[in-house]
Amino acid sequence: RKEKGKLNESMLPVPDDYYSISKITSEYLLKTVCGAKSIPLTIMRLPGIYGFNDRFVSAIGQMVKCAFKDNEIVVFDKGDDIRDYVYVDDVFKLVNFAIAKKKEVLINVGTGKSFTIREIAECIKNVIPHSIEIIYREKNKDAEERDKSLEFDCTVRERSFPDVQMTDLETGVESYIKHVSTIDAFK
């Protein structure tokens, strides 16, 4: 669950499922052990990550795969859910910076710019080198209803990692498609 508005690091976590509980528990254990041993700890709260070698399990990867294989992208309802997806190379840069600088910080990893699923599908459509169609379908009525809109306040990341520039969505999607368009999975 989340409060209205952008998620920031000072918000009290309110886990409401086993996955969320496991993440908060992991953070607590890491803080306890690293604190006792004076080991600098950077905790990165990651949103959706996409990029080369994600085996098409990311939301963007699934859309790209469908665009290549089926010439379509399926978007549920109107595609109004808001997300901030991060290109995998940016996570790599943040981890390297955190290790090199021995950072002691909790950050939301995000670009700071969120898009609707519809906008992400349009971005992919515009980059794919052939014609595709975006198809809108209703969500399964039996599916668990969860708010998938996630917007992150990235002020702490920006302040703590000033030399790390995040990849904008279009550039990341272009790079991803350039890498995956040559593999046999689409032939």
VEXROTOR-259507 format. One record per atom (N, C-alpha, C): residue in three letters; x, y, z negated. Coordinates in steps of 0.1 Angstrom, whole numbers, plus 5000, padded with zeros to 4 digits. Each point is the difference from the previous one (the first is absolute). Layout:
<nodes>
ALAXYZ ...
</nodes>
This chain:
<nodes>
ARG500849885000 ARG499250125000 ARG500950125000 LYS499450115005 LYS500850135000 LYS499150114997 GLU500650114995 GLU499350124998 GLU499850075014 LYS499150095001 LYS499850085013 LYS501350085002 GLY500350015013 GLY501250085003 GLY501249925003 LYS501150065001 LYS501349935004 LYS500549934987 LEU500549885002 LEU500749924990 LEU501350064996 ASN500350024987 ASN501350044997 ASN500549924988 GLU501350014998 GLU500749914990 GLU499650024986 SER499450114997 SER499650024986 SER498649954996 MET499349955011 MET498749944997 MET500149874993 LEU499249984990 LEU500049884992 LEU499549885008 PRO500849905002 PRO499549885008 PRO498849944994 VAL499049965008 VAL498849934995 VAL499949885009 PRO500749894997 PRO499949895009 PRO498749934999 ASP499449965011 ASP498749945000 ASP499949865007 ASP501249955003 ASP500049865005 ASP501449944996 TYR500249875003 TYR501249934996 TYR501250065007 TYR499950045013 TYR501150065007 TYR500550134993 SER499150094997 SER500350124993 SER500749984987 ILE499449904992 ILE500549974987 ILE501549955001 SER500249925011 SER501449945001 SER501050115004 LYS499550105007 LYS500950115004 LYS500450094988 ILE499050034992 ILE500250084988 ILE500849924990 THR499849884998 THR500849914991 THR501450005005 SER500349985013 SER501350005005 SER500850134997 GLU499350115002 GLU500650134997 GLU500450014985 TYR499149964991 TYR500250004986 TYR501249914996 LEU500149885006 LEU501149914997 LEU501350065005 LEU500050055012 LEU501250065005 LEU500550124992 LYS499150094996 LYS500350114991 LYS500649954987 THR499449904994 THR500549954987 THR501449945001 VAL500249925010 VAL501349935002 VAL501150105004 CYS499750085010 CYS501050105005 CYS500350114989 GLY499050044993 GLY500250104989 GLY500949944989 ALA499849884996 ALA500849934990 ALA501449995004 LYS500349985013 LYS501349985005 LYS500650135007 SER499350114999 SER500550135006 SER500249985015 ILE499249935006 ILE500149995015 ILE499050105006 PRO500550085009 PRO499150105007 PRO499049925008 LEU498750044999 LEU498949935007 LEU499250105008 THR499949975013 THR499150075009 THR498849915002 ILE498850054997 ILE498849925003 ILE499350075012 MET499849925010 MET499450065012 MET498649935002 ARG499050084999 ARG498649965002 ARG499850015015 LEU499949895007 LEU499949995014 LEU498649995006 PRO499650085010 PRO498849995007 PRO500149895010 GLY499350005011 GLY500249915011 GLY501350035007 ILE500849905002 ILE501250015007 ILE499949935014 TYR500550065010 TYR500049945013 TYR501350025007 GLY500349915010 GLY501250015008 GLY500549875005 PHE501150015008 PHE500549885006 PHE500249894990 ASN499649885004 ASN500249884992 ASN499049984989 ASP498950085001 ASP498949984989 ASP499149885003 ARG500349935011 ARG499249885004 ARG498550045003 PHE499850135002 PHE498650045003 PHE499049994989 VAL500549994988 VAL499149994988 VAL499650144995 SER500850105003 SER499550144996 SER498850045008 ALA499250094995 ALA498850045007 ALA500450065014 ILE501150085000 ILE500450055013 ILE500549895009 GLY500749904994 GLY500549895008 GLY498849925006 GLN499049984992 GLN498849935005 GLN499350075012 MET499950134998 MET499450085011 MET500949995013 VAL501350014998 VAL500950005012 VAL499949865006 LYS500049894993 LYS499949875005 LYS498749985008 CYS498950054995 CYS498749995007 CYS500050085012 ALA500750125000 ALA500050085012 ALA500849935011 PHE501149944997 PHE500749935010 PHE499349875004 LYS499549924991 LYS499449875004 LYS498650015006 ASP499250094994 ASP498650005004 ASP499650135007 ASN500950095001 ASN499850135006 ASN498950084992 GLU499949984987 GLU499150074992 GLU500550014986 ILE499550104993 ILE500250014985 ILE498650004994 VAL499849924990 VAL498750004993 VAL500250094987 VAL499050094999 VAL500050094988 VAL498649984994 PHE500049984986 PHE498849974993 PHE499350134996 ASP498750005001 ASP499150114998 ASP500550125009 LYS500250114994 LYS500450125009 LYS501550024999 GLY500749924992 GLY501450014999 GLY500450134991 ASP499150034990 ASP500350124993 ASP500949984987 ASP500349884997 ASP501049974989 ASP501350075003 ILE500650064990 ILE501250085002 ILE501249934994 ARG501149995007 ARG501249934996 ARG501250085004 ASP501149974992 ASP501350065003 ASP500949885002 TYR500349965012 TYR500949895003 TYR501450055002 VAL500949924995 VAL501550045000 VAL500749915009 TYR500950055008 TYR500849935009 TYR501149934992 VAL500349875003 VAL500949924992 VAL501450064999 ASP500550075010 ASP501350064999 ASP500150104989 ASP498950074997 ASP500050104990 ASP500149944986 VAL499549884998 VAL500149934987 VAL501549964999 PHE500649965010 PHE501449965000 PHE500950134996 LYS499750115006 LYS500750134997 LYS499850034985 LEU498849994995 LEU499750044986 LEU500849904991 VAL499949875002 VAL500749914992 VAL501550035000 ASN500650025011 ASN501550035001 ASN500350124992 PHE499250115002 PHE500250124992 PHE499949984985 ALA499049934996 ALA499849974986 ALA501249924994 ILE500549915007 ILE501249924995 ILE501250095000 ALA500250075010 ALA501250095001 ALA500050114989 LYS498950054998 LYS499950114990 LYS499649964986 LYS499849874998 LYS499649944987 LYS498850074995 LYS499050015008 LYS498750084996 LYS499249934990 GLU499550074990 GLU499149964990 GLU498750075002 VAL499149945007 VAL498850075004 VAL498949905004 LEU498850054998 LEU498849935005 LEU499450085011 ILE499949955012 ILE499550075012 ILE498949935007 ASN499150085006 ASN499149955010 ASN500750015013 VAL500149895007 VAL500750015013 VAL498950025011 GLY500050115006 GLY499150045010 GLY500650115009 THR499350025011 THR500550115009 THR499550134995 GLY498950004992 GLY499350124996 GLY498950045010 LYS499949935011 LYS499050035010 LYS499149875002 SER498850014996 SER499149895002 SER499150015012 PHE499649895006 PHE499250005012 PHE498849904998 THR498950025007 THR499049905000 THR500449885008 ILE499449894998 ILE500349885008 ILE499750035014 ARG498950085003 ARG499750035014 ARG501150085006 GLU500650104993 GLU501150085005 GLU501249915003 ILE500349904991 ILE501149915002 ILE499849915013 ALA498749955001 ALA499749925012 ALA500250095013 GLU499650124999 GLU500250095012 GLU501450035003 CYS500850014990 CYS501550025001 CYS500649885007 ILE499649884996 ILE500549875006 ILE499550005014 LYS498850035003 LYS499449995013 LYS500850105010 ASN500450114995 ASN500750105008 ASN501549965003 VAL500549914992 VAL501449965001 VAL500149875008 ILE499049914999 ILE500149875007 ILE500150035015 PRO500849935007 PRO500350035014 PRO498949945010 HIS498949964995 HIS498949965009 HIS498650044994 SER499049995007 SER498750054995 SER499449904990 ILE499550064989 ILE499449924990 ILE498750074995 GLU499149934994 GLU498850064995 GLU499949984985 ILE499550114993 ILE499849994986 ILE498549964998 ILE499849894993 ILE498649954997 ILE499750024986 TYR498850054997 TYR499550024987 TYR499049894996 ARG500349944988 ARG499149894995 ARG499650034986 GLU498949954996 GLU499550014986 GLU500849914992 LYS500350044987 LYS500749924991 LYS499049884996 ASN500649894997 ASN499249884995 ASN499350054987 LYS498749985000 LYS499250044988 LYS500549924987 ASP500549885002 ASP500449924988 ASP501450044996 ALA500850085007 ALA501350034997 ALA500150094988 GLU501049984991 GLU500150084988 GLU500250155005 GLU499350094994 GLU500050145003 GLU501150074991 ARG501050045006 ARG501150074993 ARG500350135008 ASP500350104992 ASP500450135006 ASP501449985006 LYS500250015013 LYS501349985006 LYS500650145004 SER499450104995 SER500650145003 SER501050034989 LEU501250025005 LEU501150024991 LEU500850125005 GLU500150114992 GLU500850115003 GLU501050024989 PHE501250025003 PHE501150014990 PHE500550144999 ASP500250054988 ASP500850124997 ASP501549965000 CYS500750045010 CYS501449965001 CYS501050104995 THR499650094991 THR500950114995 THR501249944993 VAL499849904991 VAL501149944993 VAL501049935009 ARG499549935011 ARG500949945009 ARG500850115008 GLU499350105004 GLU500750115008 GLU501050074991 ARG499750024987 ARG501050074991 ARG501149904997 SER499849884998 SER501049904995 SER500949955012 PHE499450005012 PHE500749955012 PHE500050105011 PRO500650124997 PRO499950115010 PRO500649985013 ASP501049905001 ASP500749985012 ASP499349895009 VAL499049944995 VAL499349895007 VAL498850065007 GLN500050015013 GLN498950045008 GLN499149885004 MET498750024998 MET499149895003 MET499650015015 THR499849885006 THR499649995014 THR498550035002 ASP499750095009 ASP498650035002 ASP499349885007 LEU498749994999 LEU499349895005 LEU500249975015 GLU500050105008 GLU500149985015 GLU501449955003 THR501050054994 THR501449965002 THR500249854996 GLY499549974988 GLY500149874995 GLY499249905008 VAL498850035005 VAL499349915008 VAL500749985014 GLU500550115005 GLU500849995013 GLU501249904998 SER500750024989 SER501249914998 SER499649864998 TYR498949984993 TYR499549864997 TYR499649945013 ILE499250075008 ILE499549945013 ILE501249975009 LYS501050095000 LYS501249985009 LYS500749874996 HIS500149974987 HIS500649884995 HIS499249885004 VAL498750004997 VAL499249885001 VAL499549975014 SER500050105009 SER499449985013 SER500949905009 THR501149974995 THR500949915008 THR499949864995 ILE499349974989 ILE500149864995 ILE498949915007 ASP500249884999 ASP499249905007 ASP498649984994 ALA499750054988 ALA498749984994 ALA498950075008 PHE500450095009 PHE499050075008 PHE499849955014 LYS500849905004 LYS500149965014 LYS499149885002 
</nodes>
